[in-house]
């Protein structure tokens, strides 16, 4: 079983609004998505930046943001569905660049699988997951999500997850 943490943090442009952040096995889900999409993005981003390596990595890490807590109640993450948004777009409009996953729920577990980017159908299912969580731990993490004073990715060192 995997572990999950749900966190809330201020939205970059609207500090009074909060976004959901998700960590799977201690790693921010956005970092996992960056790793899963790096090779897919590479042909599109080749020779696009002055400092290619640094700026490409920054784009990969900031391609998604958390979902707004005002629009996505905790029950959203416990509703079985084939296309559940688990991350939104960093522009502030979550549907602009969502990360979708199939969420399966049983009495014992919650599973996230079939991650995809609907605006890049040619990417297919991303090499991410599946992640299966003990339902009691999942519900506890969702119900007791702490509110941070900043985005948990701020200050982290760039690089891939383990």
N, C-alpha and C positions, 0 to 999 in steps of 0.2 A: 504494500500500500504506500501511496505517496502522502506527503503532508501538504496542507494548504494554509496560507495566511491571507486573510482579507484585511486591508488597511484603508483608511480614508486620509486624503491629503488635500490641501487647497489647490484649486485649479489655477494654472499659471496666470491667466489674464483676469480672473475673478476670484481673488483670495477668500471671499466670503462663501463661495460655492466649493463643494468638495467632490472629489473623484474617488472611485474605487481603485485600489491597487491590489494586485494579486501576486503572491509568491508561491511557487511550487517547489517543494523541497529546499526552501530557503533562497531560491533564485527568482528575481522579478520576472514575471511572465513576459514583459517587453524584451528583456535580454534573451530569453529563450526564443522569442519570435525573431529577433535580430539574427540569431544563430541559424534558425531554420530557413530564413529567407535570403541570407547573404549571397549564396550562389545564384539564386533566382534573380536578384536585383543586379548582380554584377554586370551582365551585358548591357543593361539599360543605363547604368551609372558610369561605365568606363569613360575615362577622360572628361568627366563633367566638372571636376573641381580643381581648384588651384593646389590644395593640399589633399590629394585624392584619398589617401588612406584615412586620415583623421575625419574629413568631412563626410565621407561615405559611412564611416562607423557612426558618426553623429546622426546622420539620416536614419540609419538602421535602428538605432536605439530610440529615436523620437518619432518613428512612423506611426506609433500608436500612443494613446493616452488611456487613462482609466475612464470608465463610464460614469456619468454624473449621478451622484447619489439621489438627487431629486427626481430623476427619471427612472432609476433602476433600484427598486426596493430589494431587500435581501431575498425575498421570495423569487425574484428573477433568476437567481443562481441555483434555485432548487426546483425549477420547472423543467420536466423532461421535454426536450425539443431537439429537432435535427439541426436547426440553424439559430443558435442562441448567441447573441453578441456577448463576448467576454472582454473585449477591449474596443475602444473607439478611436476616432481620429484625433491627432494632436492639434488640429485646427479649432477644436471646441465643438464641432458638429459631429457627434459620435457616428452617425450613419455615413459620413463622407468616406471613411476608410476603416470599416469595422473588421475585427477579427471574429469569425464565427466558429463555433464548435458545436458538436452534437453533445447534449447533456443527457446522460442516462441516470435514472434514480431508482434504487431499490431500497428495501427496508434496511439493508446493511451498508450500502455504498452509494457513492456518486462518482460517475465517470465522465471525463471530458475526452472526447476523441474527434477525429475527422476535422481538424482545424483547417480553415480555408479563408482566403481573401476573395470575396465575391467580385471585386473589380479586376481580378487577375485570374479568370477561369482557367487559363492555360497552365497556371501553376498547379492546379489540381489540389489534392490533399497535401498539406504541408508536412514535412518530416518532424512532427511535434507530437508528443504523447504516444499512446493514450496515457492519461493520468487517472488513476482510481484512488479515491479517498474513502476512509471510513466515514460513514454518514454522521455518526455522533460527533466526531472531531470536526467535520466539515461544518455542521450546524453550529457547533460551539464557536468556531472561528468566525463564522458569519455574524453571529449574534453579539460577539464581543470584539468586533473590529475596532482597534484603537484609531484615534484621530491624531495624525502626525502634524507637525508644523511646516513640513515641506515634502516635496515629492521624494519618495525613497530612493530614486535613481540619482538625485543630486548628490554630488560628492563621491559617487562610486567611481572606481577606476574603470576605464574602458577595457574591453576584452570579452572573451567568450565565457559562457558559463561552464561549469564542470559537469 
